Amino acid sequence: MILKKSRGPRVNQEIRESEIQLIDHKGENRGVVKTDEAIKLAKDNQLDLVEVGATATPPVCKIMDFSKYLYEQKKKSRKGKNKTKEQKEFRFSPVIDKGDIEHRVRRAKEYLDKGHPVKLVMQKKGRQPMDLAKEVFAEILTNFSDYSSIEAEPKREGNRISITLKANG
């Protein structure tokens, strides 16, 4: 047995019922009509007969342009999708040069101004002291006083310290 893939509402000859509840292309209810008559009426108007209420008895069908209907449905589904803003991560080390800090801070602020969340990460390597890493990270954070933090305090995970920022408003 081969199962047909469902591709939405049934159209024209796919409608198997002998009688249907018809709504014409102007949106007026025509009552219960034979399916063949409804298909003929749709073809006369150069439109399609589309089953919009399959669970009703008799099924509700509407005369409309099916390709336009599919386009509207796709448009609605795209509009419903939430646009997630990509998070950008900027990494620093305790022995980073001032010029590198300034460059990364400037780039991070550009992303924040565009509305993207930014994650700042201080990565300690080897025997570098954690106190130095905390000190440098605190200094870097002073550049972001006009932005709000998603976390209250920087998180420490092993040899990393991180904080996520977002633009105010």
HUHUPE-V735956 format. One record per backbone hydrogen bond with DSSP energy under -1.0 kcal/mol. CO is the residue of the C=O (numbers start at 1). NH is the residue of the N-H. If there is no record, write none. Layout:
co->CO nh->NH
co->CO nh->NH
This chain:
co->10 nh->51
co->11 nh->14
co->12 nh->15
co->18 nh->35
co->20 nh->33
co->21 nh->61
co->22 nh->30
co->23 nh->63
co->24 nh->27
co->28 nh->24
co->31 nh->22
co->33 nh->20
co->34 nh->38
co->35 nh->39
co->36 nh->40
co->37 nh->41
co->38 nh->42
co->39 nh->43
co->40 nh->44
co->41 nh->45
co->42 nh->47
co->43 nh->46
co->48 nh->64
co->49 nh->12
co->50 nh->62
co->53 nh->60
co->59 nh->21
co->60 nh->52
co->60 nh->53
co->61 nh->23
co->62 nh->50
co->64 nh->48
co->65 nh->69
co->66 nh->70
co->67 nh->71
co->68 nh->72
co->69 nh->73
co->70 nh->74
co->71 nh->75
co->72 nh->76
co->73 nh->77
co->74 nh->78
co->75 nh->79
co->76 nh->80
co->88 nh->119
co->90 nh->121
co->92 nh->123
co->93 nh->96
co->97 nh->101
co->98 nh->102
co->99 nh->103
co->100 nh->104
co->101 nh->105
co->102 nh->106
co->103 nh->107
co->104 nh->108
co->105 nh->109
co->106 nh->110
co->107 nh->111
co->108 nh->112
co->109 nh->113
co->110 nh->114
co->111 nh->116
co->112 nh->115
co->117 nh->88
co->118 nh->165
co->119 nh->90
co->120 nh->163
co->121 nh->92
co->122 nh->161
co->125 nh->128
co->129 nh->133
co->130 nh->134
co->131 nh->135
co->132 nh->136
co->133 nh->137
co->134 nh->138
co->135 nh->139
co->136 nh->140
co->137 nh->141
co->140 nh->143
co->141 nh->144
co->144 nh->147
co->148 nh->166
co->155 nh->162
co->157 nh->160
co->159 nh->124
co->160 nh->157
co->161 nh->122
co->162 nh->155
co->163 nh->120
co->164 nh->150
co->165 nh->118
co->166 nh->148
